[in-house]
Amino acid sequence: MLRSPSLEGKFIVHVTSQEPSKRANSACLICLYQVVVMMKPAALAFRPFANIYPAFWPFRDASRGPSTFDVTIMDCLEGLQKAVELGWFNWRTFDVDTYELLARVTTATPTGLFRTSS
């Protein structure tokens, strides 16, 4: 993808908002791409962002009340790295239509989220 001859000698620049949640989302997506597509280890993908100031806000659960735990960008990267290593996620065969169906609150069920041995 980035090795396309049409990109030779060109830079790809990503610009985001100063809003803390958007900064974290942007950095996370850039790093996730490196983990999934470029097969970089999570720590190496995150290295350019490790000492950024101000620090990234952690992600939280989707409930409306106070968050009982935070999830960092590194948590996300390491989790997806492990999923790729175990063969649970492959970006080349990812079924977007099924994902979008399961993402709907009206159709998602907890059993649809876990692999079964049957």
Buried (B, 14 or more C-beta within 10 A) or exposed (E): EEEEEEEEEEEEEEEEEEEEEEBBBBBBBBBBBBBBEEEBEBEEBBEEBEEEEEEBBBBEEEEEEEEEEEBBBBBBBBBBBEBBEEEEBEEEEEEEEEEEEEEEEEEEEEEEEEEEEE
